Amino acid sequence: MQTSTLATALTIIISTAIVLCLSIAIIYFLFLYQRKRFRHQQELIEIREAFNQTLLQSKLAIQEQTLDHISKELHANFSHLVSLININLSEILPQSPVEQRENIIETKSLAKQLMSELKALSANLNTDHIIHIGFVKALDNELSRLAKTKKYEVIIAKTGEEYRMLPEHEIILFRLCQEVLNNVVKYAKASKVTTSLTFTPEQFALTIADDGSGFNVEEALKLIGEKQSTGLLNIRKRAALINAEFNIASREGEGTLVSINIPHPEILKSLVI
């Protein structure tokens, strides 16, 4: 009897152990499966992000090539035509009646102004020129062009010891600023544009503020698909491409503040490594 009870108990213990082992094995394999599945999903996300980043970089490279081409065309062809117009006006001036000379002189002045604007525009479209003079000088030139329209009060403030960023980052940052300023001109209905540049050992901080009509940022992001407008998304993507923190604060009737923070170039190099 004792032998039978002992055998039954032993059978129960062994069965329980087997069931327990099977349960642990099943749980372990389920855990491995979930872990593998999670890792696979993470890899897919990383691949998708890498593809989107590569695609954006390709788009930006094509854009820069196009802008360089336009820059060279402006400098070579349009500037040449304006020069010929100016030469012709100079030849016509001595032979013209006195009452027409004032108009011709004014036209010569406008042609000279047009030449200056074409050269400035050509320079701001040329990637090599921007890399040569640096982001800060390129932004100064862009803001000066904005001030020359006499439609805006332009204020620039700089803090800290200025330093250069990575060349490709300066190009992307400058194009980003051009897009922000373009939005100010097209939509803001502003009269003042205030730009602040702050250089610290940790990061470079840039803000562009206007006193325009402002807008609802969340609503604008929601309506991007409906309006088929990607300007705001493009700005965010460009900022992400250079590891920049991008924020935009705006309210209707209260203007807009755009802030961009980029880690110091040395910190970025260590992140890449």
VENFEN-V839501 format. One record per helix or strand. SS is the DSSP state (~ for helix, > for strand). FROM is the first residue (numbers start at 1). TO is the last residue. If there is no record, write none. Layout:
BEGIN
SS;FROM;TO / SS;FROM;TO
END
This chain:
BEGIN
~;2;93 / ~;98;125 / ~;127;133 / ~;135;148 / >;153;159 / ~;167;188 / >;192;199 / >;203;210 / ~;217;222 / ~;224;227 / ~;231;241 / >;244;250 / >;256;263 / ~;265;272
END
